[in-house]
Amino acid sequence: MKNFGKTIKIFLVDGEPNGRMTCELSNWTGKALKIPRKKIKESSDRPELENTGIYILFGKSDKSENKELAYIGEAEGIYKRLNQHLSAKDFWNEALVFVSKDENLNKAHIKYLESRLHEIAIKVNRYDIDNGNYPTRSIISESDKAEMEEFLENIKLLVNALGFKIFEELRKDQTFEEEIKSTFYINAARGADAKGQMTNEGFVVLRNSEIATTTTNSFPENLIKLRLSLIDDNIINKINNKLIFKEDYLFSSPSAAAAVVMGRSANGLTEWKLNDGRILKSVESDN
């Protein structure tokens, strides 16, 4: 399906980029508010926070060096609920709130949205999710479900545009032919046998890729630390004396990905190659 351009209107409530902001999307009845934790108490005068809506708390994870932490919730009075979380949860430093400008969201709607957003976040697996239980999904009419799915897509768009990738797949769905054309390979010493793809965010090493079982003496310390953290977080598993990616993983650059895969310093622009032998550097130059 073709995507069309969108206009996002952002208002800096406090006149500063790291303060509170409201976000509205063209031709949408919803509204988003981004609120730093330390600004929650100051937000008692925001009428939107008295409404029924969805919220997401964002912070750092103590469980993983490679993921951040989030909590997805719903409330009929957002301001009161956020204040409760100030004392109940200490991990978060920012909240995103979504309400309807025409106050058309009811309890059944937000329970449905909460459940769907939680489901998507678990599937995408970019963040550790702090919810103790899977939210109960309410039963709503067919027409309400269609409206909530559209509302959901706009939530995902705004969350992503604001820099939180919690609902964004690492890779878009591809046909077999598209995947073949866009997949790069490394087959090298010490068991390195990996696949990867360029994305808008960096370079993704694909699930089931194998990395070198040992590293060279000159392997940089920062990459040793990254490699060990991926093993500690079970993103890379040891299976039958092989080190294998359990899931797709996003690296900041092709070179960082190649170095972790090969266990040595590497130039990803020349190490990653398509099936036809062309290196990544030449492919990008052709484009």
Phi, psi and chi 1 to 4 in degrees:
 res  aa     phi    psi   chi1   chi2   chi3   chi4
   1 MET       -  137.4 -178.6  166.5   47.2      -
   2 LYS   -73.1  136.2 -178.6  179.1  179.0 -179.3
   3 ASN   -91.7  141.8  -70.9  -35.6      -      -
   4 PHE  -110.4  155.0  -65.2   93.0      -      -
   5 GLY   -62.1  149.4      -      -      -      -
   6 LYS  -128.4  150.5  -57.6  -82.3 -172.2 -179.7
   7 THR  -111.3  125.4  -62.1      -      -      -
   8 ILE  -110.9  124.8  -62.1  175.2      -      -
   9 LYS  -100.6  118.0 -179.4 -179.1  177.2 -178.7
  10 ILE  -113.3  128.9  -66.0  178.1      -      -
  11 PHE  -116.6  121.5  174.2   65.1      -      -
  12 LEU   -84.2  101.6  -57.1  178.8      -      -
  13 VAL   -59.3  -41.3  175.7      -      -      -
  14 ASP   -98.0    4.4  -55.6  -54.0      -      -
  15 GLY    71.2   19.9      -      -      -      -
  16 GLU  -138.2  146.7   55.7 -174.8   31.3      -
  17 PRO   -67.4  -24.4   22.0  -32.7      -      -
  18 ASN  -102.0   11.1  -65.3  -40.6      -      -
  19 GLY   -93.6 -155.9      -      -      -      -
  20 ARG   -74.5  147.4  -66.5  172.8  -65.0  175.5
  21 MET  -145.9  151.3   64.8  174.8   64.2      -
  22 THR  -110.4  147.5   63.9      -      -      -
  23 CYS  -133.8  130.0  -54.9      -      -      -
  24 GLU  -128.2  145.9  -61.9 -179.9   57.1      -
  25 LEU  -111.2  138.6 -167.3   61.0      -      -
  26 SER   -56.0  136.1   56.4      -      -      -
  27 ASN    59.6   36.7  -60.3  -43.6      -      -
  28 TRP  -134.0  138.1 -174.8   44.5      -      -
  29 THR   -83.4   -5.8   59.7      -      -      -
  30 GLY   -83.9  168.7      -      -      -      -
  31 LYS  -149.6  139.8 -176.1  175.8 -174.5  178.2
  32 ALA  -112.5  146.4      -      -      -      -
  33 LEU  -128.3  129.9  -65.0   90.8      -      -
  34 LYS  -107.5  122.0 -178.5  169.9  174.4  -80.6
  35 ILE  -131.9  119.2  -48.3  171.0      -      -
  36 PRO   -63.4  148.8  -18.1   30.5      -      -
  37 ARG   -52.7  -42.8 -178.5 -172.9  179.9  106.2
  38 LYS   -72.0   -7.8   68.3  176.8 -175.4  177.5
  39 LYS  -101.7    1.5  -65.8  -79.2 -170.9  178.0
  40 ILE   -60.3  -48.8  -64.7  -64.1      -      -
  41 LYS   -61.4  -32.5  -68.6  -67.0 -174.4 -178.4
  42 GLU   -74.6   -8.1  -64.2  177.3   34.2      -
  43 SER   -98.2   15.4  -58.6      -      -      -
  44 SER   -64.5  -20.7   59.1      -      -      -
  45 ASP   -92.1    2.6   60.6  -18.6      -      -
  46 ARG   -81.3  111.9  -60.5  -62.6  -53.9 -177.8
  47 PRO   -62.9  -28.0   19.7  -31.0      -      -
  48 GLU   -61.1  -30.8  -53.1   97.3  -33.6      -
  49 LEU   -77.4   -5.6  -62.9 -177.5      -      -
  50 GLU   -86.7   -7.5  -60.4  -57.5  -40.5      -
  51 ASN   -84.3  171.9  -68.3  -10.0      -      -
  52 THR   -79.5  136.0  -63.2      -      -      -
  53 GLY  -173.6 -172.9      -      -      -      -
  54 ILE  -111.1  146.5  -69.0  -71.3      -      -
  55 TYR  -140.2  154.7   62.3   90.8      -      -
  56 ILE  -132.6  128.6  -49.8  168.2      -      -
  57 LEU   -99.3  133.6  -51.2  178.6      -      -
  58 PHE  -121.4  138.0  -68.5   98.6      -      -
  59 GLY  -165.9 -167.0      -      -      -      -
  60 LYS   -91.3  146.5  -62.8  -65.3 -177.4 -178.3
  61 SER   -95.8  134.2  175.3      -      -      -
  62 ASP   -84.0  -15.3  -68.1  -29.1      -      -
  63 LYS   -85.4  -24.3  -63.7 -173.6  -68.0 -177.5
  64 SER  -145.4  134.4  169.3      -      -      -
  65 GLU   -74.5  -18.5  -70.5 -174.5   29.0      -
  66 ASN  -102.9    2.2  -63.6  -70.9      -      -
  67 LYS  -138.9  152.0  -70.5 -178.6 -179.3  176.0
  68 GLU   -96.9  176.8  -65.7 -177.0  -82.3      -
  69 LEU  -119.9  143.0 -173.4   61.8      -      -
  70 ALA  -144.0  154.9      -      -      -      -
  71 TYR  -129.8  131.3  177.1   88.7      -      -
  72 ILE  -110.3  126.8  -59.5  167.3      -      -
  73 GLY  -143.7  175.1      -      -      -      -
  74 GLU  -139.5  157.0   51.7   78.3   22.0      -
  75 ALA  -161.6  151.7      -      -      -      -
  76 GLU   -85.6  -15.9  -68.2 -179.5  -77.0      -
  77 GLY  -135.3   96.5      -      -      -      -
  78 ILE   -62.5  -43.6  -64.4  -73.4      -      -
  79 TYR   -60.6  -45.4  178.4   73.4      -      -
  80 LYS   -60.8  -42.5 -179.8  179.2  178.0 -179.0
  81 ARG   -67.0  -41.2 -176.1   61.9   55.2   82.8
  82 LEU   -63.0  -37.8  -69.1  179.3      -      -
  83 ASN   -64.4  -36.1  -92.2  -78.3      -      -
  84 GLN   -63.6  -37.3  -69.0  170.4  -12.7      -
  85 HIS   -72.5  -18.5  -75.0  -47.5      -      -
  86 LEU   -61.3  -36.2  -74.1  175.2      -      -
  87 SER   -96.8  -23.1   55.8      -      -      -
  88 ALA   -88.3  -29.7      -      -      -      -
  89 LYS  -133.3  125.1  -63.3 -177.9 -178.9  -63.8
  90 ASP  -105.9   -2.6   66.4   -5.6      -      -
  91 PHE   -75.5  -24.8   77.7   87.0      -      -
  92 TRP   -91.9  149.8   62.9  -78.8      -      -
  93 ASN  -127.1   -7.2   48.3   51.8      -      -
  94 GLU  -144.8  148.5  -78.1 -173.0  -60.6      -
  95 ALA  -125.7  138.4      -      -      -      -
  96 LEU  -110.3  129.8  -83.9 -175.1      -      -
  97 VAL  -120.5  139.2  173.9      -      -      -
  98 PHE  -127.2  125.0  -66.9   89.1      -      -
  99 VAL  -132.5  172.5  -63.5      -      -      -
 100 SER  -102.8  130.7  172.3      -      -      -
 101 LYS   -66.0  -28.3  -72.0 -175.6  -73.6 -171.0
 102 ASP   -95.1   11.7   58.7   11.8      -      -
 103 GLU    53.7   41.9  -59.6 -176.5   21.2      -
 104 ASN   -97.5    4.2 -160.3   32.2      -      -
 105 LEU   -92.3  129.8  -68.1  176.7      -      -
 106 ASN  -111.4 -178.3   59.9   35.1      -      -
 107 LYS   -59.7  -41.9 -175.5   68.1  171.6  179.8
 108 ALA   -63.7  -39.3      -      -      -      -
 109 HIS   -61.7  -48.4  -67.4  151.3      -      -
 110 ILE   -72.1  -29.5   59.4  173.8      -      -
 111 LYS   -66.1  -37.8  -70.3  -64.7  -68.0 -178.6
 112 TYR   -65.2  -46.7  179.2   88.6      -      -
 113 LEU   -63.1  -43.0  -70.5  170.9      -      -
 114 GLU   -58.5  -45.7  177.8 -166.2   34.3      -
 115 SER   -64.4  -43.5  174.0      -      -      -
 116 ARG   -67.3  -42.6  -74.5  -75.8  -73.6  119.6
 117 LEU   -64.1  -40.4  -71.4  170.6      -      -
 118 HIS   -62.1  -44.1 -176.7  -88.5      -      -
 119 GLU   -59.1  -45.1  176.4 -175.9   59.6      -
 120 ILE   -66.9  -43.2  -65.4  166.2      -      -
 121 ALA   -62.3  -39.3      -      -      -      -
 122 ILE   -66.2  -41.8  -67.6  -65.7      -      -
 123 LYS   -65.7  -45.5  178.5  174.2  179.8  -82.7
 124 VAL   -66.4  -40.0  168.3      -      -      -
 125 ASN    64.2   36.5 -165.5   30.2      -      -
 126 ARG   -89.4  -30.8  -72.5 -143.9 -166.2 -168.0
 127 TYR  -116.8  148.8  -79.0   62.0      -      -
 128 ASP   -73.0  136.1  -73.7  -31.8      -      -
 129 ILE  -106.7  125.5  -56.2  -58.5      -      -
 130 ASP   -82.9   -9.9 -168.1   57.1      -      -
 131 ASN   -59.6  127.6  -62.4   60.7      -      -
 132 GLY   -70.5  -33.6      -      -      -      -
 133 ASN  -128.8  159.8  -59.6  -56.0      -      -
 134 TYR   -72.3  125.7  -80.3   71.5      -      -
 135 PRO   -60.9  142.9  -20.8   32.1      -      -
 136 THR   -72.9  133.2  -57.5      -      -      -
 137 ARG   -93.9  123.7 -174.2  173.2  -53.8  175.3
 138 SER   -73.4  154.5   54.8      -      -      -
 139 ILE   -91.9  118.6  -55.2  -60.7      -      -
 140 ILE  -126.2  164.9   56.7  178.0      -      -
 141 SER   -67.2  164.4   69.1      -      -      -
 142 GLU   -60.0  -42.1 -176.7  178.5    9.8      -
 143 SER   -68.7  -39.7   59.7      -      -      -
 144 ASP   -64.8  -39.0  -82.0   -3.0      -      -
 145 LYS   -61.7  -43.1 -177.3  176.5  178.6 -179.3
 146 ALA   -61.5  -42.5      -      -      -      -
 147 GLU   -65.6  -40.5  -71.4 -179.1   12.0      -
 148 MET   -70.4  -33.0  -71.8  -54.6   99.9      -
 149 GLU   -66.7  -36.6  -73.8  -65.0  -36.6      -
 150 GLU   -67.8  -42.5 -177.3  177.5    3.1      -
 151 PHE   -59.4  -40.7 -158.8   92.9      -      -
 152 LEU   -61.2  -43.8  178.8   78.3      -      -
 153 GLU   -61.9  -37.2  -73.1  -56.7  -50.5      -
 154 ASN   -72.5  -34.5  -73.0  -34.9      -      -
 155 ILE   -60.0  -48.8  -72.2  177.6      -      -
 156 LYS   -58.7  -42.0  -71.7  166.1   57.2 -179.1
 157 LEU   -62.7  -47.3 -171.0  153.3      -      -
 158 LEU   -68.3  -40.7  -81.6  178.7      -      -
 159 VAL   -59.4  -44.1  170.9      -      -      -
 160 ASN   -66.0  -44.4 -166.8    7.4      -      -
 161 ALA   -62.9  -29.3      -      -      -      -
 162 LEU   -83.8    2.3  -71.1  170.2      -      -
 163 GLY    99.4    5.3      -      -      -      -
 164 PHE  -103.9  115.2  -58.7   97.9      -      -
 165 LYS   -93.8   23.8  -54.6  -62.6 -175.8 -179.0
 166 ILE   -60.6  -29.6 -177.6  171.6      -      -
 167 PHE  -109.9    7.7  -54.4  121.8      -      -
 168 GLU   -98.2  119.1 -176.8   74.7    1.2      -
 169 GLU   -61.5  142.6  -65.4  -85.0    6.5      -
 170 LEU   -61.8  -36.0  -76.3  178.6      -      -
 171 ARG  -132.1  140.2  -64.7 -172.8  -66.8  143.1
 172 LYS   -73.2  154.5  -57.1  -63.2 -176.0 -175.0
 173 ASP   -60.1  138.4  -70.9  -23.0      -      -
 174 GLN  -133.0  150.8  -63.0  172.8  -51.0      -
 175 THR   -75.0  167.2   64.6      -      -      -
 176 PHE   -58.7  -42.7  178.8   75.0      -      -
 177 GLU   -65.3  -41.3  -69.8   78.1   12.0      -
 178 GLU   -63.5  -40.5  -71.8  171.1  -22.5      -
 179 GLU   -65.3  -42.0 -175.4  163.9   -9.4      -
 180 ILE   -60.9  -43.5  -69.0  -64.5      -      -
 181 LYS   -69.1  -25.4  -71.0  179.6 -179.1  178.2
 182 SER  -109.2    2.4   61.5      -      -      -
 183 THR   -96.4  129.0  -61.0      -      -      -
 184 PHE  -104.9  155.9  -68.2   84.5      -      -
 185 TYR  -130.6  150.4  -60.4   82.8      -      -
 186 ILE  -132.3  127.6  -77.8  178.8      -      -
 187 ASN  -131.7  109.4 -167.0  -62.0      -      -
 188 ALA  -143.8 -169.9      -      -      -      -
 189 ALA   -65.4  159.5      -      -      -      -
 190 ARG    61.1   29.4  -57.2 -172.8  -51.6  -77.8
 191 GLY    92.0    5.9      -      -      -      -
 192 ALA   -69.2  120.6      -      -      -      -
 193 ASP  -152.9   90.3 -173.5    6.8      -      -
 194 ALA  -131.6  158.2      -      -      -      -
 195 LYS  -122.6  149.9  -60.3  177.7 -176.6  179.2
 196 GLY  -157.8  166.0      -      -      -      -
 197 GLN  -141.0  144.6  -66.4 -176.2   -8.6      -
 198 MET   -75.8  141.0  -74.2  -64.2  -61.4      -
 199 THR  -132.2  179.3   73.8      -      -      -
 200 ASN   -66.4  -17.6  -68.8  -22.3      -      -
 201 GLU  -101.3  -18.3  -62.2  176.0   70.3      -
 202 GLY   158.7 -139.7      -      -      -      -
 203 PHE  -124.3  126.1 -166.6   90.9      -      -
 204 VAL  -102.7  121.0  175.6      -      -      -
 205 VAL   -85.2  131.1  172.9      -      -      -
 206 LEU   -84.4  151.8  -55.1 -171.6      -      -
 207 ARG   -50.7  142.4  178.9  175.5  174.6  -93.2
 208 ASN    76.9    3.4  -67.4  -33.0      -      -
 209 SER   -68.5  142.9  -69.3      -      -      -
 210 GLU  -103.9  139.4  -61.7  177.3   27.0      -
 211 ILE  -110.0  163.9   71.8  170.8      -      -
 212 ALA   -58.8  138.6      -      -      -      -
 213 THR   -76.7  -17.3   54.2      -      -      -
 214 THR  -133.9  167.3   59.4      -      -      -
 215 THR  -120.5  158.9   61.8      -      -      -
 216 THR   -77.5  161.9   61.5      -      -      -
 217 ASN   -64.3  -27.2  -68.0  -27.3      -      -
 218 SER   -93.2    8.5   59.7      -      -      -
 219 PHE   -62.3  127.1 -163.8   50.5      -      -
 220 PRO   -59.9  144.9  -24.5   34.5      -      -
 221 GLU   -61.1  -39.9 -171.7   65.8   33.7      -
 222 ASN   -65.1  -33.3   63.7  -45.8      -      -
 223 LEU   -78.1  -30.7  -68.1  173.0      -      -
 224 ILE   -61.1  -44.2  -68.6  174.6      -      -
 225 LYS   -62.9  -42.8 -177.0  178.6  178.1 -178.2
 226 LEU   -63.4  -45.7  172.5   57.3      -      -
 227 ARG   -59.9  -45.5 -177.5  179.3  154.2  110.2
 228 LEU   -65.6  -37.4  -69.8  174.3      -      -
 229 SER   -66.9  -34.8   73.5      -      -      -
 230 LEU   -66.1  -35.6  -67.9  173.2      -      -
 231 ILE   -71.8  -44.0  -65.7  170.6      -      -
 232 ASP   -62.5  -34.4  -70.8  -17.7      -      -
 233 ASP   -87.1    7.4  -70.5  -19.3      -      -
 234 ASN    60.7   24.3  -69.7  -43.1      -      -
 235 ILE   -78.6  -34.1  -66.2  168.8      -      -
 236 ILE  -111.8  125.2  -65.7  174.8      -      -
 237 ASN  -110.6  148.8  -70.0  163.8      -      -
 238 LYS   -93.9  117.4 -171.5  170.3 -175.0  176.8
 239 ILE  -133.6  119.9  -57.3  172.1      -      -
 240 ASN    50.4   47.3  -63.4  -32.5      -      -
 241 ASN    65.0   17.2  -65.5  -42.0      -      -
 242 LYS  -115.4  149.7  -64.7 -179.9  178.9 -179.4
 243 LEU  -105.5  115.3  -66.8  172.4      -      -
 244 ILE  -128.3  135.1  -58.9  173.9      -      -
 245 PHE   -67.0  123.2  -86.0   89.9      -      -
 246 LYS   -77.4  -23.6 -174.1 -178.4   72.0  173.0
 247 GLU  -148.6  164.2   59.5 -164.5   59.1      -
 248 ASP   -59.0  143.1  -69.0   -5.5      -      -
 249 TYR  -138.7  132.9 -175.7   78.8      -      -
 250 LEU   -90.9  123.9  175.0   67.5      -      -
 251 PHE  -104.6  155.8  -73.6   88.5      -      -
 252 SER   -71.0  -21.3   59.3      -      -      -
 253 SER  -154.6  159.3   70.0      -      -      -
 254 PRO   -61.8  -32.3  -21.1   31.7      -      -
 255 SER   -70.1  -40.9  -68.3      -      -      -
 256 ALA   -62.4  -41.1      -      -      -      -
 257 ALA   -63.9  -46.2      -      -      -      -
 258 ALA   -63.3  -40.1      -      -      -      -
 259 ALA   -64.8  -44.7      -      -      -      -
 260 VAL   -64.2  -41.1  168.0      -      -      -
 261 VAL   -64.6  -42.6  165.6      -      -      -
 262 MET   -91.4  -12.9  -57.2  175.7   80.1      -
 263 GLY    69.8   27.4      -      -      -      -
 264 ARG  -158.1  165.8   62.6  169.1  174.8   81.0
 265 SER   -60.1  140.5  -63.8      -      -      -
 266 ALA  -153.4  148.5      -      -      -      -
 267 ASN   -97.9  105.3 -178.8  -11.3      -      -
 268 GLY   -63.0  -25.6      -      -      -      -
 269 LEU   -67.5  -22.7  -65.8  176.5      -      -
 270 THR  -110.3  -21.1   56.6      -      -      -
 271 GLU   -81.5  -37.8  -62.3  -70.4   -0.4      -
 272 TRP   -79.2  128.7  -69.2  104.6      -      -
 273 LYS  -132.4  145.8  -61.4  176.5 -177.6  178.1
 274 LEU   -73.5  170.7  -69.8  176.9      -      -
 275 ASN   -56.3  -32.2 -109.1  -21.8      -      -
 276 ASP   -85.6    4.8   60.9   13.1      -      -
 277 GLY    94.6   -9.5      -      -      -      -
 278 ARG   -70.2  136.8  -74.7 -177.8  -63.2  156.2
 279 ILE   -82.6  159.4   60.1  174.6      -      -
 280 LEU   -56.8  -39.9  175.0   55.9      -      -
 281 LYS   -57.7  -44.4 -177.4  178.0 -180.0  177.7
 282 SER   -72.1  -34.2   66.0      -      -      -
 283 VAL   -63.3  -44.1  173.0      -      -      -
 284 GLU   -68.0  -34.2  -69.4 -170.7  -36.1      -
 285 SER   -66.7  -37.4  -62.3      -      -      -
 286 ASP   -65.4  -31.3  -70.7  -15.7      -      -
 287 ASN   -80.3      -  -66.8  -24.7      -      -
